[in-house]
Amino acid sequence: MGTGGEQAGKSNSVSMKAFGVILAFLGQYAGSGRAAGEVAWLVADNYELTAQEFGNLRDWLRTTPFKVRASKRVDPGEITVRVPGGDFVVKTRSSDSTQSLRAESPVVVMVCEAALVSPDAYERLRSRVGRARSMFPGYGAIFLSGTLEGSLGWYPTLLTKWKSPAVQEAENVASFSMPSFSNIFAYQGGENDPAILEIAASISETAYKERVLAIPAPPTGRVHHAFDPTVHVQMTEYDPEEPIFLGIDPGYSGRSSTYAVEVAQRRPRPCLNHHFWVTHEIFEKEMTAEQICDMTVQQPWWKSKLKTAVVDVAGVAHAGAMESNVEVWLKRTGLVLLNQKVNIRPGIDRFDSMLGICAACGEPYLVFDPKCRGVISELGGATNPFDGQIHVYSWQKDRSGSIVGGNPRDEYCDGIKALTYLFVNQFGYATANQERRRIKVKRRRDRKVYA
């Protein structure tokens, strides 16, 4: 990963690294004919963001002895390198299209403006290079390039994590932050260049770290600061034979309110402790309970015969002459929604306990599938699915940024609350003797509500 400040030259630097690996691959395998039919990918949130890297690789490949052809467009684009037995092709791909990241196993992937790519797309890329890594040892490389788009989410988290020598050794990864002034062609005075000093004087310290130094500066005050997208976001495996658990929040809070339905299953683990994974979600704005119910019964996971559903206690309330959420769900789906009052601070403690790491197996008690972007965004692991910005469930702060008050802001927390209601219902509030409490309620695990 090469992350840089504005005008740091990160795109050229990472393009050159990818170019070097492509040349090494061609030098090693072209003569035997094994390079024919293989591909490299340029991936971005949209095709236009691959234009600079596409132009770099096209121009540099044309300086080699190979015969090279390139399309004039990048949406999609191809650079064809003639090799013995056929062609090696560099292709542009849009991470916004699920179909675009299938069918091939690239020997090199370069992700352009990687901070804009979803964690789901990144996980798909990791799976796509598996065949190439097996067939061509040392290849199947993934290069990530871009500017920090905020300091929360999977991308800045990996940037920080991959600077650890221990992680680099264990996972074969590395990350680099290139400050803007490292580009001495653009800023001949380095860190003391007048343009850099002018920027430093005109923006906040946090913005300077992100935009110039390429160092994450996450905001203070996240409610669930234990959430780590590199730990708690993993690919899940929905099992249609196993019961499902639904946490539901109708979104009665402020302007950010979203109707959230979070779908969880028990995660198979070798230990006896309770592990869950969130496999699916419905996360919608400006929809009625009736519309959400109609959407729910169309989901493939709805076919599960065993369903336990828990809703915010406000779900039993009537809005004027309208039916309550509990009544609507019973009428539309036949599902009885359990509910109980959940106090804010104990509810936060229960959710935090689920983010903990199990001492018996070393895995978190709760993980989220990358496609559950709504609740992941509330925890700070992705951008908001509605406006593409960072909105995180946070404590109230004063003008100086200090945390004030005893409760968080009631915003950007509907998916989190839905799961909080579910886990409080299943396990009660978190206690100091948490493991003993789990054993106590384990006898009730088969208590189900049938749809």
LINBEL-V344836 format. One record per residue. N is the residue number from 1. SS is DSSP state (2 for helix, 1 for strand, 0 for the rest). PHI is phi in whole degrees, 0 to 359 (* if undefined). OMEGA is omega in degrees with one decimal (NA if undefined). Layout:
n=N ss=SS phi=PHI omega=OMEGA
n=N ss=SS phi=PHI omega=OMEGA
This chain:
n=1 ss=0 phi=* omega=175.3
n=2 ss=1 phi=240 omega=-179.4
n=3 ss=1 phi=254 omega=-176.9
n=4 ss=1 phi=224 omega=171.1
n=5 ss=0 phi=288 omega=-179.7
n=6 ss=0 phi=298 omega=179.8
n=7 ss=0 phi=64 omega=-179.2
n=8 ss=0 phi=278 omega=-177.9
n=9 ss=0 phi=85 omega=-176.5
n=10 ss=2 phi=296 omega=-178.7
n=11 ss=2 phi=298 omega=178.6
n=12 ss=2 phi=294 omega=-177.2
n=13 ss=2 phi=296 omega=-177.9
n=14 ss=2 phi=287 omega=174.9
n=15 ss=2 phi=301 omega=-179.6
n=16 ss=2 phi=295 omega=176.9
n=17 ss=2 phi=297 omega=178.9
n=18 ss=2 phi=296 omega=178.3
n=19 ss=2 phi=300 omega=179.1
n=20 ss=2 phi=298 omega=179.9
n=21 ss=2 phi=290 omega=176.3
n=22 ss=2 phi=300 omega=179.0
n=23 ss=2 phi=297 omega=178.7
n=24 ss=2 phi=298 omega=179.1
n=25 ss=2 phi=296 omega=179.8
n=26 ss=2 phi=296 omega=179.1
n=27 ss=2 phi=295 omega=-176.8
n=28 ss=2 phi=275 omega=-170.0
n=29 ss=2 phi=240 omega=-177.1
n=30 ss=0 phi=296 omega=-177.2
n=31 ss=0 phi=299 omega=-179.7
n=32 ss=0 phi=273 omega=-178.5
n=33 ss=0 phi=85 omega=-176.1
n=34 ss=0 phi=282 omega=178.6
n=35 ss=0 phi=281 omega=-179.8
n=36 ss=0 phi=295 omega=179.7
n=37 ss=0 phi=88 omega=178.4
n=38 ss=0 phi=273 omega=-173.3
n=39 ss=1 phi=224 omega=165.7
n=40 ss=1 phi=236 omega=-178.0
n=41 ss=1 phi=242 omega=163.9
n=42 ss=1 phi=250 omega=-172.1
n=43 ss=1 phi=241 omega=174.8
n=44 ss=1 phi=207 omega=178.2
n=45 ss=0 phi=300 omega=171.9
n=46 ss=0 phi=215 omega=-172.8
n=47 ss=2 phi=301 omega=-175.1
n=48 ss=2 phi=300 omega=-177.7
n=49 ss=2 phi=286 omega=176.3
n=50 ss=2 phi=268 omega=-168.9
n=51 ss=2 phi=300 omega=-176.7
n=52 ss=2 phi=295 omega=-179.3
n=53 ss=2 phi=293 omega=177.1
n=54 ss=2 phi=299 omega=179.0
n=55 ss=2 phi=295 omega=177.9
n=56 ss=2 phi=300 omega=-176.9
n=57 ss=2 phi=296 omega=178.2
n=58 ss=2 phi=300 omega=-176.7
n=59 ss=2 phi=293 omega=-177.7
n=60 ss=2 phi=289 omega=178.8
n=61 ss=2 phi=295 omega=178.9
n=62 ss=0 phi=289 omega=176.7
n=63 ss=0 phi=274 omega=-179.2
n=64 ss=0 phi=269 omega=178.0
n=65 ss=0 phi=290 omega=-177.3
n=66 ss=0 phi=287 omega=172.5
n=67 ss=0 phi=277 omega=-172.3
n=68 ss=1 phi=236 omega=172.7
n=69 ss=1 phi=236 omega=-178.7
n=70 ss=1 phi=220 omega=176.0
n=71 ss=0 phi=288 omega=178.2
n=72 ss=0 phi=278 omega=-177.7
n=73 ss=0 phi=254 omega=176.3
n=74 ss=0 phi=244 omega=-171.4
n=75 ss=0 phi=240 omega=-1.2
n=76 ss=0 phi=272 omega=178.8
n=77 ss=0 phi=231 omega=178.7
n=78 ss=1 phi=219 omega=169.6
n=79 ss=1 phi=242 omega=-175.8
n=80 ss=1 phi=258 omega=179.1
n=81 ss=1 phi=249 omega=-179.0
n=82 ss=1 phi=286 omega=179.0
n=83 ss=1 phi=229 omega=178.5
n=84 ss=0 phi=306 omega=177.8
n=85 ss=0 phi=93 omega=-179.3
n=86 ss=1 phi=157 omega=-176.0
n=87 ss=1 phi=233 omega=163.7
n=88 ss=1 phi=258 omega=-170.6
n=89 ss=1 phi=234 omega=170.6
n=90 ss=1 phi=263 omega=-174.1
n=91 ss=1 phi=239 omega=171.2
n=92 ss=1 phi=272 omega=-179.8
n=93 ss=1 phi=222 omega=176.4
n=94 ss=1 phi=258 omega=179.1
n=95 ss=0 phi=289 omega=179.4
n=96 ss=0 phi=287 omega=-179.6
n=97 ss=0 phi=251 omega=179.2
n=98 ss=2 phi=299 omega=-178.6
n=99 ss=2 phi=295 omega=-175.4
n=100 ss=2 phi=291 omega=-175.1
n=101 ss=2 phi=255 omega=-179.7
n=102 ss=0 phi=229 omega=166.6
n=103 ss=0 phi=77 omega=-177.2
n=104 ss=0 phi=234 omega=175.9
n=105 ss=0 phi=236 omega=-174.2
n=106 ss=0 phi=292 omega=177.4
n=107 ss=0 phi=276 omega=175.0
n=108 ss=1 phi=216 omega=173.3
n=109 ss=1 phi=235 omega=172.7
n=110 ss=1 phi=241 omega=-178.8
n=111 ss=1 phi=260 omega=-175.8
n=112 ss=0 phi=266 omega=-174.5
n=113 ss=0 phi=46 omega=-170.0
n=114 ss=2 phi=297 omega=-179.2
n=115 ss=2 phi=297 omega=179.9
n=116 ss=2 phi=273 omega=-179.4
n=117 ss=0 phi=277 omega=-178.1
n=118 ss=0 phi=287 omega=176.5
n=119 ss=2 phi=299 omega=177.2
n=120 ss=2 phi=297 omega=179.5
n=121 ss=2 phi=296 omega=178.8
n=122 ss=2 phi=298 omega=178.4
n=123 ss=2 phi=296 omega=177.3
n=124 ss=2 phi=295 omega=178.4
n=125 ss=2 phi=297 omega=178.9
n=126 ss=2 phi=299 omega=179.1
n=127 ss=2 phi=286 omega=-176.5
n=128 ss=2 phi=291 omega=-176.7
n=129 ss=0 phi=277 omega=-175.9
n=130 ss=2 phi=301 omega=-178.6
n=131 ss=2 phi=297 omega=-179.1
n=132 ss=2 phi=298 omega=179.4
n=133 ss=2 phi=295 omega=179.4
n=134 ss=2 phi=285 omega=-175.7
n=135 ss=2 phi=280 omega=-176.3
n=136 ss=0 phi=232 omega=-176.9
n=137 ss=0 phi=308 omega=-178.4
n=138 ss=0 phi=94 omega=179.0
n=139 ss=0 phi=245 omega=-169.1
n=140 ss=0 phi=77 omega=-176.9
n=141 ss=1 phi=285 omega=174.0
n=142 ss=1 phi=240 omega=176.5
n=143 ss=1 phi=247 omega=179.9
n=144 ss=1 phi=245 omega=-178.2
n=145 ss=1 phi=227 omega=175.6
n=146 ss=1 phi=161 omega=177.3
n=147 ss=0 phi=258 omega=176.4
n=148 ss=0 phi=298 omega=174.2
n=149 ss=0 phi=254 omega=-170.3
n=150 ss=0 phi=89 omega=-174.2
n=151 ss=0 phi=243 omega=174.2
n=152 ss=0 phi=240 omega=179.8
n=153 ss=0 phi=116 omega=-174.7
n=154 ss=2 phi=293 omega=-173.0
n=155 ss=2 phi=291 omega=177.4
n=156 ss=2 phi=294 omega=177.3
n=157 ss=2 phi=294 omega=177.2
n=158 ss=2 phi=294 omega=178.8
n=159 ss=2 phi=304 omega=-180.0
n=160 ss=2 phi=290 omega=-176.7
n=161 ss=2 phi=297 omega=-174.5
n=162 ss=0 phi=283 omega=173.9
n=163 ss=0 phi=274 omega=179.0
n=164 ss=0 phi=283 omega=178.2
n=165 ss=2 phi=304 omega=-179.7
n=166 ss=2 phi=294 omega=178.9
n=167 ss=2 phi=292 omega=178.4
n=168 ss=2 phi=302 omega=-179.1
n=169 ss=2 phi=291 omega=-174.8
n=170 ss=2 phi=285 omega=-172.1
n=171 ss=2 phi=249 omega=-179.4
n=172 ss=0 phi=57 omega=-178.3
n=173 ss=0 phi=227 omega=174.2
n=174 ss=0 phi=198 omega=175.9
n=175 ss=0 phi=221 omega=-177.5
n=176 ss=1 phi=221 omega=172.8
n=177 ss=1 phi=253 omega=-179.5
n=178 ss=1 phi=253 omega=179.4
n=179 ss=0 phi=294 omega=-177.9
n=180 ss=2 phi=305 omega=-173.7
n=181 ss=2 phi=285 omega=173.1
n=182 ss=2 phi=289 omega=174.9
n=183 ss=0 phi=274 omega=-175.1
n=184 ss=0 phi=286 omega=173.9
n=185 ss=0 phi=287 omega=178.6
n=186 ss=0 phi=273 omega=-177.3
n=187 ss=0 phi=234 omega=-173.8
n=188 ss=0 phi=295 omega=179.4
n=189 ss=0 phi=272 omega=179.9
n=190 ss=2 phi=64 omega=-177.5
n=191 ss=2 phi=296 omega=-180.0
n=192 ss=2 phi=261 omega=176.3
n=193 ss=0 phi=299 omega=-178.4
n=194 ss=2 phi=306 omega=179.7
n=195 ss=2 phi=295 omega=178.4
n=196 ss=2 phi=292 omega=179.5
n=197 ss=2 phi=296 omega=178.2
n=198 ss=2 phi=292 omega=177.3
n=199 ss=2 phi=297 omega=-178.2
n=200 ss=2 phi=300 omega=-178.4
n=201 ss=2 phi=280 omega=-171.9
n=202 ss=2 phi=254 omega=-179.4
n=203 ss=0 phi=233 omega=-178.3
n=204 ss=0 phi=288 omega=178.7
n=205 ss=2 phi=298 omega=178.9
n=206 ss=2 phi=297 omega=179.7
n=207 ss=2 phi=297 omega=179.4
n=208 ss=2 phi=296 omega=178.8
n=209 ss=2 phi=298 omega=-176.4
n=210 ss=2 phi=287 omega=-169.4
n=211 ss=2 phi=275 omega=-177.6
n=212 ss=2 phi=248 omega=-176.4
n=213 ss=2 phi=276 omega=-176.9
n=214 ss=0 phi=60 omega=178.0
n=215 ss=0 phi=241 omega=178.9
n=216 ss=0 phi=300 omega=176.8
n=217 ss=0 phi=229 omega=-174.8
n=218 ss=0 phi=297 omega=179.4
n=219 ss=0 phi=293 omega=176.2
n=220 ss=0 phi=279 omega=170.5
n=221 ss=0 phi=99 omega=174.5
n=222 ss=1 phi=297 omega=179.5
n=223 ss=0 phi=293 omega=-177.5
n=224 ss=0 phi=253 omega=-174.7
n=225 ss=0 phi=288 omega=178.5
n=226 ss=0 phi=284 omega=-179.7
n=227 ss=0 phi=293 omega=179.6
n=228 ss=0 phi=230 omega=-176.5
n=229 ss=2 phi=298 omega=177.7
n=230 ss=2 phi=281 omega=179.0
n=231 ss=2 phi=250 omega=-170.8
n=232 ss=2 phi=266 omega=175.5
n=233 ss=1 phi=250 omega=-177.5
n=234 ss=0 phi=217 omega=174.5
n=235 ss=0 phi=294 omega=-179.1
n=236 ss=0 phi=250 omega=179.5
n=237 ss=0 phi=229 omega=178.7
n=238 ss=0 phi=293 omega=179.7
n=239 ss=0 phi=247 omega=-177.6
n=240 ss=0 phi=295 omega=179.8
n=241 ss=0 phi=273 omega=-177.0
n=242 ss=0 phi=262 omega=177.4
n=243 ss=0 phi=298 omega=173.6
n=244 ss=1 phi=243 omega=179.4
n=245 ss=1 phi=237 omega=-178.3
n=246 ss=1 phi=248 omega=169.3
n=247 ss=1 phi=258 omega=-172.3
n=248 ss=1 phi=233 omega=171.5
n=249 ss=1 phi=230 omega=-177.0
n=250 ss=0 phi=289 omega=176.8
n=251 ss=0 phi=76 omega=179.7
n=252 ss=0 phi=262 omega=-178.1
n=253 ss=0 phi=281 omega=-170.7
n=254 ss=0 phi=282 omega=-171.6
n=255 ss=0 phi=297 omega=-177.4
n=256 ss=0 phi=272 omega=-169.5
n=257 ss=0 phi=300 omega=-179.8
n=258 ss=0 phi=224 omega=174.6
n=259 ss=1 phi=279 omega=-174.3
n=260 ss=1 phi=244 omega=171.0
n=261 ss=1 phi=235 omega=-178.7
n=262 ss=1 phi=256 omega=-174.3
n=263 ss=1 phi=253 omega=-177.6
n=264 ss=1 phi=235 omega=170.8
n=265 ss=1 phi=225 omega=172.9
n=266 ss=1 phi=292 omega=-178.1
n=267 ss=0 phi=269 omega=179.6
n=268 ss=0 phi=297 omega=177.0
n=269 ss=0 phi=226 omega=-179.9
n=270 ss=0 phi=289 omega=-179.1
n=271 ss=0 phi=271 omega=-176.3
n=272 ss=0 phi=267 omega=-179.0
n=273 ss=0 phi=282 omega=-176.8
n=274 ss=0 phi=278 omega=175.4
n=275 ss=0 phi=238 omega=178.9
n=276 ss=1 phi=233 omega=166.3
n=277 ss=1 phi=229 omega=179.3
n=278 ss=1 phi=267 omega=-170.7
n=279 ss=1 phi=267 omega=-176.9
n=280 ss=1 phi=213 omega=172.7
n=281 ss=1 phi=205 omega=164.8
n=282 ss=1 phi=245 omega=-172.1
n=283 ss=1 phi=219 omega=-170.0
n=284 ss=1 phi=225 omega=174.7
n=285 ss=0 phi=258 omega=170.9
n=286 ss=0 phi=55 omega=174.7
n=287 ss=0 phi=238 omega=178.4
n=288 ss=0 phi=279 omega=177.1
n=289 ss=2 phi=299 omega=178.5
n=290 ss=2 phi=298 omega=179.6
n=291 ss=2 phi=294 omega=178.3
n=292 ss=2 phi=296 omega=178.6
n=293 ss=2 phi=298 omega=179.3
n=294 ss=2 phi=297 omega=177.5
n=295 ss=2 phi=291 omega=-176.6
n=296 ss=2 phi=298 omega=-174.8
n=297 ss=0 phi=290 omega=176.9
n=298 ss=0 phi=270 omega=-176.5
n=299 ss=0 phi=282 omega=-179.7
n=300 ss=2 phi=299 omega=-179.1
n=301 ss=2 phi=288 omega=-179.6
n=302 ss=2 phi=293 omega=-177.8
n=303 ss=2 phi=291 omega=177.3
n=304 ss=0 phi=303 omega=-176.9
n=305 ss=0 phi=283 omega=-176.2
n=306 ss=1 phi=249 omega=-177.8
n=307 ss=1 phi=226 omega=170.6
n=308 ss=1 phi=244 omega=-176.2
n=309 ss=1 phi=232 omega=-179.3
n=310 ss=1 phi=230 omega=-176.2
n=311 ss=1 phi=236 omega=171.1
n=312 ss=0 phi=307 omega=-179.3
n=313 ss=2 phi=302 omega=176.9
n=314 ss=2 phi=294 omega=179.8
n=315 ss=2 phi=293 omega=178.2
n=316 ss=2 phi=270 omega=-175.6
n=317 ss=0 phi=278 omega=176.5
n=318 ss=0 phi=261 omega=173.2
n=319 ss=0 phi=260 omega=-176.0
n=320 ss=0 phi=68 omega=-179.3
n=321 ss=0 phi=270 omega=-177.4
n=322 ss=0 phi=284 omega=176.5
n=323 ss=0 phi=290 omega=176.7
n=324 ss=0 phi=286 omega=177.2
n=325 ss=2 phi=300 omega=179.0
n=326 ss=2 phi=300 omega=-180.0
n=327 ss=2 phi=292 omega=179.8
n=328 ss=2 phi=296 omega=-179.7
n=329 ss=2 phi=297 omega=179.2
n=330 ss=2 phi=296 omega=-178.4
n=331 ss=2 phi=290 omega=-173.4
n=332 ss=2 phi=276 omega=-173.4
n=333 ss=2 phi=239 omega=-175.5
n=334 ss=0 phi=79 omega=-176.3
n=335 ss=0 phi=261 omega=176.1
n=336 ss=0 phi=275 omega=-180.0
n=337 ss=0 phi=265 omega=173.9
n=338 ss=1 phi=284 omega=178.6
n=339 ss=1 phi=203 omega=174.3
n=340 ss=0 phi=199 omega=177.9
n=341 ss=0 phi=289 omega=178.7
n=342 ss=0 phi=239 omega=178.4
n=343 ss=0 phi=289 omega=-169.7
n=344 ss=2 phi=298 omega=-174.3
n=345 ss=2 phi=294 omega=175.6
n=346 ss=2 phi=297 omega=176.5
n=347 ss=2 phi=295 omega=176.7
n=348 ss=2 phi=297 omega=178.9
n=349 ss=2 phi=298 omega=179.2
n=350 ss=2 phi=296 omega=179.9
n=351 ss=2 phi=297 omega=178.4
n=352 ss=2 phi=300 omega=179.3
n=353 ss=2 phi=296 omega=179.2
n=354 ss=2 phi=286 omega=176.2
n=355 ss=0 phi=276 omega=-179.4
n=356 ss=0 phi=290 omega=-180.0
n=357 ss=1 phi=258 omega=-179.3
n=358 ss=0 phi=290 omega=-179.6
n=359 ss=0 phi=291 omega=-175.9
n=360 ss=0 phi=283 omega=-175.4
n=361 ss=0 phi=237 omega=176.8
n=362 ss=0 phi=77 omega=179.8
n=363 ss=0 phi=252 omega=175.9
n=364 ss=1 phi=294 omega=178.4
n=365 ss=0 phi=291 omega=-176.1
n=366 ss=1 phi=223 omega=173.5
n=367 ss=1 phi=228 omega=-176.3
n=368 ss=1 phi=239 omega=172.5
n=369 ss=0 phi=291 omega=-178.0
n=370 ss=0 phi=303 omega=-178.1
n=371 ss=0 phi=285 omega=177.5
n=372 ss=0 phi=277 omega=-168.8
n=373 ss=2 phi=290 omega=-178.3
n=374 ss=2 phi=298 omega=-178.7
n=375 ss=2 phi=292 omega=177.2
n=376 ss=2 phi=296 omega=179.0
n=377 ss=2 phi=294 omega=178.7
n=378 ss=2 phi=295 omega=179.8
n=379 ss=2 phi=274 omega=178.7
n=380 ss=0 phi=97 omega=-177.3
n=381 ss=0 phi=260 omega=-179.1
n=382 ss=0 phi=196 omega=174.7
n=383 ss=0 phi=285 omega=180.0
n=384 ss=0 phi=297 omega=-175.7
n=385 ss=0 phi=292 omega=-177.8
n=386 ss=0 phi=266 omega=-177.0
n=387 ss=0 phi=236 omega=177.3
n=388 ss=0 phi=73 omega=179.9
n=389 ss=0 phi=259 omega=176.8
n=390 ss=0 phi=269 omega=175.8
n=391 ss=0 phi=227 omega=-171.6
n=392 ss=0 phi=235 omega=173.8
n=393 ss=0 phi=297 omega=-168.6
n=394 ss=1 phi=224 omega=172.4
n=395 ss=1 phi=287 omega=175.9
n=396 ss=1 phi=290 omega=-178.7
n=397 ss=1 phi=229 omega=176.1
n=398 ss=0 phi=272 omega=-175.2
n=399 ss=0 phi=296 omega=-179.6
n=400 ss=0 phi=276 omega=180.0
n=401 ss=0 phi=93 omega=179.4
n=402 ss=0 phi=278 omega=-179.9
n=403 ss=1 phi=288 omega=179.8
n=404 ss=1 phi=229 omega=176.5
n=405 ss=1 phi=77 omega=-176.7
n=406 ss=1 phi=263 omega=-176.3
n=407 ss=1 phi=234 omega=179.1
n=408 ss=1 phi=287 omega=170.6
n=409 ss=0 phi=290 omega=-176.9
n=410 ss=0 phi=275 omega=-179.6
n=411 ss=0 phi=219 omega=175.4
n=412 ss=0 phi=54 omega=-176.3
n=413 ss=0 phi=212 omega=-172.9
n=414 ss=2 phi=292 omega=176.1
n=415 ss=2 phi=294 omega=177.9
n=416 ss=2 phi=298 omega=-179.4
n=417 ss=2 phi=296 omega=-179.8
n=418 ss=2 phi=303 omega=179.5
n=419 ss=2 phi=287 omega=177.0
n=420 ss=2 phi=298 omega=177.7
n=421 ss=2 phi=301 omega=-178.2
n=422 ss=2 phi=296 omega=-174.2
n=423 ss=2 phi=284 omega=173.4
n=424 ss=2 phi=294 omega=177.8
n=425 ss=2 phi=297 omega=-176.6
n=426 ss=2 phi=282 omega=-170.8
n=427 ss=2 phi=238 omega=-173.4
n=428 ss=0 phi=77 omega=178.0
n=429 ss=0 phi=288 omega=177.4
n=430 ss=0 phi=291 omega=178.6
n=431 ss=0 phi=229 omega=178.2
n=432 ss=0 phi=298 omega=180.0
n=433 ss=0 phi=260 omega=-170.2
n=434 ss=2 phi=298 omega=-176.4
n=435 ss=2 phi=296 omega=178.9
n=436 ss=2 phi=295 omega=178.8
n=437 ss=2 phi=295 omega=178.9
n=438 ss=2 phi=299 omega=-179.7
n=439 ss=2 phi=298 omega=-178.3
n=440 ss=2 phi=296 omega=-176.0
n=441 ss=2 phi=273 omega=-177.0
n=442 ss=2 phi=299 omega=-179.7
n=443 ss=2 phi=294 omega=-177.1
n=444 ss=2 phi=262 omega=-170.8
n=445 ss=0 phi=293 omega=-177.5
n=446 ss=0 phi=270 omega=179.2
n=447 ss=0 phi=287 omega=-172.2
n=448 ss=0 phi=232 omega=170.8
n=449 ss=1 phi=243 omega=-174.3
n=450 ss=1 phi=267 omega=175.2
n=451 ss=0 phi=266 omega=NA
